[in-house]
Amino acid sequence: MNPAWTALLLSLKVAGWATMLNLIFGIGVGYLLARKRFPGRDLVDTILTLPMVMPPTVLGYYLLVLLGRRSALGAWLQDHFGFSFIFTWQGAVIAAAIVAFPLVFKPARAAFEAVDGQLEQAARVLGISEMAVFFRVTLPLAWRGILAGVLLAFARALGEFGATLMVAGSIPGKTQTLSIAVYEAVQAGQDDVANTLVLLTSAVCIAVLLLAGKLAPGRVANRI
């Protein structure tokens, strides 16, 4: 298979898994911070938003410290399962998920905060359980904002470079995503390969951003 398409498929795989993880945890944490008040809530919000402003290479270093074989977690995984996240596509997924997490978490929290609490209370008065209120009232009213954030996170994960390179490296066919392949092609003077990879990345990201823009809550409200 053409190396460009191999890198594209690997990037889509990594971004897809990273987005799935962010969808689960982003919705959970976003709902928790939107509905619950507890000491240190603002600090938690700040820490979870850090990947938006922190250099990806710094995040990659933290992941190396946390997941490397010399760390407690890395040593435990190696001793009990014979597995390491370092230099694997799974490690690339973890790196991309952490970098893109705020793009799901922040819109999810805002979307949940925008849901009218009286509608949720009316459902409770009718005897609906808390879980049913969430899935039948809260989530359907917030899904557009969440989905827009998920698409942005997918685009961010697709283009992730710094943290992914530090954690997963650049192994062709195994951990070399599109953004890393572009870097390697430029370093090797392979301008034709770099141009192809750049066009592929740009086309996918533009399509995702256009779709995210159509799902943005503000745009929907302006049409009503």
C-alpha positions in Angstrom: 0.0 0.0 0.0 1.1 3.6 -0.7 2.9 5.0 2.4 0.6 8.1 2.3 -2.5 6.0 2.5 -1.0 3.8 5.2 -0.3 7.0 7.3 -3.8 8.3 6.6 -5.4 5.0 7.7 -3.3 4.9 10.8 -4.1 8.6 11.6 -7.8 7.9 11.2 -7.5 4.9 13.5 -5.6 6.8 16.2 -8.0 9.8 15.9 -11.1 7.6 16.0 -10.0 5.8 19.2 -8.9 9.0 20.8 -12.2 10.7 20.0 -14.1 7.7 21.3 -12.3 7.9 24.6 -12.8 11.7 24.8 -16.5 11.3 24.0 -16.9 9.0 27.0 -14.8 10.9 29.5 -15.6 14.3 28.1 -19.3 13.9 28.5 -18.9 12.4 32.0 -16.6 15.1 33.3 -18.4 17.9 31.5 -21.7 16.8 33.1 -20.1 16.5 36.5 -18.7 20.0 36.5 -21.8 21.4 35.0 -24.2 20.0 37.6 -22.1 19.5 40.8 -20.5 22.1 43.0 -17.6 21.0 45.2 -14.4 22.5 46.6 -11.7 22.7 44.0 -14.1 22.5 41.0 -12.4 25.5 39.3 -9.0 23.9 39.9 -10.1 20.7 38.3 -11.5 22.6 35.3 -8.1 24.4 34.9 -6.1 21.2 35.0 -8.3 19.6 32.5 -8.0 22.6 30.2 -4.2 22.7 30.4 -3.7 20.6 27.2 -5.2 23.5 25.2 -2.3 25.8 26.2 0.5 23.5 27.2 3.1 22.6 24.5 2.4 19.1 23.1 6.0 18.2 23.7 5.6 18.9 27.4 2.5 16.7 27.5 4.5 14.0 25.7 7.3 14.2 28.3 4.8 13.9 31.1 3.3 10.8 29.4 6.8 9.3 29.0 7.4 9.8 32.7 4.0 8.3 33.5 3.9 5.4 31.0 7.6 4.6 30.6 9.0 1.4 31.8 10.8 3.1 34.7 7.5 4.4 36.1 5.3 2.5 38.5 2.5 2.2 36.0 4.7 1.3 33.1 6.6 -1.3 35.1 3.3 -2.8 36.3 2.0 -3.1 32.7 5.2 -4.6 31.5 5.5 -7.1 34.4 1.9 -8.3 34.4 0.8 -8.0 30.8 4.1 -7.7 28.9 2.8 -4.5 27.3 4.1 -0.9 27.0 2.4 2.1 25.5 5.7 3.5 24.4 6.3 3.2 20.6 2.9 1.7 19.9 -0.2 3.0 18.2 -2.1 2.7 21.5 0.4 5.2 23.0 -0.4 7.5 20.1 -4.1 7.2 21.0 -3.4 8.2 24.6 -1.3 11.1 23.5 -3.9 12.3 20.9 -6.8 11.8 23.4 -5.1 14.0 26.1 -4.2 16.8 23.7 -7.7 16.9 22.2 -9.7 16.3 25.5 -10.5 20.0 26.3 -12.2 20.3 22.9 -14.8 17.8 24.0 -14.9 18.6 27.7 -15.4 22.4 27.4 -18.2 22.3 24.8 -19.8 19.4 26.7 -19.8 21.4 30.0 -21.2 24.5 28.2 -23.9 22.4 26.5 -25.0 20.9 29.7 -25.0 24.2 31.5 -27.3 25.6 28.7 -29.9 22.9 29.3 -33.0 24.3 31.1 -33.0 22.7 34.6 -36.7 23.1 34.8 -37.1 20.5 32.1 -35.0 18.0 34.0 -37.0 18.8 37.2 -40.3 18.2 35.4 -39.0 14.8 34.3 -38.1 13.9 37.9 -41.6 15.0 39.1 -43.0 12.5 36.6 -41.0 9.8 38.3 -38.3 9.3 35.8 -35.0 8.0 37.2 -31.8 10.2 37.2 -30.3 8.0 34.5 -33.4 8.2 32.3 -33.5 12.0 32.8 -29.9 12.2 31.6 -30.4 10.1 28.5 -34.0 11.2 27.6 -33.8 14.9 28.5 -30.4 16.3 29.2 -28.3 14.6 26.6 -30.7 15.1 23.6 -30.8 18.8 24.4 -27.0 19.1 24.6 -26.0 16.7 21.9 -25.4 19.3 19.1 -22.8 21.2 21.2 -21.2 18.0 22.3 -21.0 16.6 18.7 -19.5 19.9 17.4 -16.8 19.5 20.1 -16.2 15.9 19.3 -15.6 16.7 15.6 -13.2 19.4 16.5 -11.4 17.0 18.8 -11.2 14.4 16.0 -9.6 17.0 13.7 -7.1 18.0 16.5 -6.3 14.3 17.2 -5.8 13.7 13.5 -3.2 16.5 13.3 -1.5 15.8 16.6 2.3 15.8 16.3 4.4 16.7 19.3 3.1 14.4 22.1 2.5 11.6 19.6 6.1 11.7 18.3 7.5 11.6 21.8 5.3 8.8 23.0 4.9 6.6 19.9 7.9 7.6 17.8 7.9 7.4 14.0 7.7 3.8 12.9 6.4 3.5 9.3 3.2 1.5 9.2 3.0 1.2 13.0 3.1 4.6 14.6 3.9 7.1 11.8 0.8 9.2 11.5 0.1 11.8 8.8 1.6 14.7 10.6 4.7 12.8 11.5 5.0 11.4 8.0 4.9 15.0 6.7 7.8 16.0 9.0 9.8 12.9 8.0 9.2 13.6 4.3 10.3 17.2 4.6 13.4 16.2 6.5 14.3 13.7 3.8 13.7 16.2 1.0 10.8 14.2 -0.4 8.7 17.2 -1.5 6.2 15.2 -3.6 5.4 12.9 -0.7 5.1 15.9 1.7 2.7 17.7 -0.7 0.5 14.6 -1.0 0.4 14.1 2.7 -0.4 17.8 3.3 -3.2 17.8 0.8 -4.7 14.6 2.4 -4.5 16.1 5.9 -6.0 19.4 4.8 -8.9 17.8 2.9 -9.9 15.7 5.9 -9.6 18.6 8.4 -11.5 21.0 6.2 -14.4 18.5 5.9 -14.5 17.9 9.6 -14.5 21.6 10.4 -17.3 22.3 7.9 -19.4 19.7 9.5 -18.6 20.9 13.0 -19.6 24.5 12.0 -23.0 23.3 10.8 -23.6 21.6 14.1 -22.5 24.5 16.3 -25.4 25.5 18.7 -25.1 29.2 17.9 -25.5 28.7 14.2 -28.5 26.5 14.8 -30.1 29.2 17.0 -29.5 31.8 14.3 -31.5 29.8 11.8 -34.6 29.6 14.1 
